[in-house]
């Protein structure tokens, strides 16, 4: 807290873009987990998709995501 200040600490903000970081390593994740496809979505994007098609996205999983602790959802299609 001393290094970054109370505001950043209590707002649980990260000093980097978690979305950008996940997008940068997406190829590695796909290869190492043997995934055919993968996508990184911000919470608001995922919630919009869950409202459009509730069968495809679990709202509880989406809402459990927070800075420093992203949520993951896997499907076998």
C-alpha positions in Angstrom: 0.0 0.0 0.0 2.9 2.3 0.8 4.3 1.9 -2.7 1.1 2.4 -4.8 -1.1 4.4 -2.4 -4.4 3.6 -0.7 -6.6 4.5 -3.7 -5.0 1.8 -6.0 -4.9 -0.7 -3.1 -8.5 -0.4 -2.0 -9.9 -0.2 -5.5 -8.1 -3.5 -6.3 -6.7 -2.0 -9.5 -3.9 -3.6 -11.3 -0.9 -1.7 -12.6 -1.2 -3.4 -16.0 -3.9 -4.5 -18.4 -4.9 -8.0 -17.5 -6.9 -8.3 -20.7 -3.8 -7.3 -22.8 -1.6 -9.8 -20.9 -4.1 -12.7 -21.4 -4.4 -11.8 -25.1 -0.6 -11.8 -25.5 -0.3 -15.3 -24.0 -3.4 -16.7 -25.7 -1.5 -18.7 -28.3 0.6 -20.3 -25.5 -2.6 -21.2 -23.5 -4.3 -22.7 -26.5 -1.2 -24.9 -27.4 -0.4 -26.0 -23.8 -4.0 -26.8 -23.0 -4.7 -28.3 -26.4 -7.6 -26.0 -27.1 -9.1 -25.6 -30.5 -10.2 -22.0 -29.8 -10.1 -19.5 -27.0 -11.1 -15.9 -26.4 -10.5 -13.3 -23.8 -13.5 -11.2 -22.9 -13.9 -8.2 -20.5 -16.7 -8.7 -17.9 -19.1 -6.3 -19.7 -18.6 -8.1 -23.0 -19.2 -11.5 -21.4 -22.3 -10.3 -19.6 -23.7 -8.9 -22.9 -23.1 -12.3 -24.6 -24.7 -14.1 -21.6 -27.8 -11.9 -21.9 -28.0 -12.6 -25.7 -27.5 -16.3 -25.3 -27.7 -17.5 -21.7 -26.9 -21.1 -22.8 -23.4 -20.2 -23.8 -22.1 -18.2 -20.8 -22.5 -18.8 -17.0 -23.3 -15.5 -15.4 -22.1 -16.7 -11.9 -18.6 -17.5 -13.4 -18.5 -14.1 -15.2 -19.4 -12.2 -12.1 -16.8 -14.0 -10.0 -14.0 -12.4 -12.0 -12.1 -9.6 -10.3 -8.8 -7.9 -10.8 -6.0 -10.3 -10.4 -8.3 -13.3 -10.4 -9.8 -13.8 -13.8 -12.6 -16.3 -14.3 -12.4 -19.1 -16.9 -15.1 -21.1 -18.6 -14.5 -24.2 -20.7 -16.8 -25.9 -23.2 -16.5 -29.1 -25.1 -18.2 -28.5 -28.5 
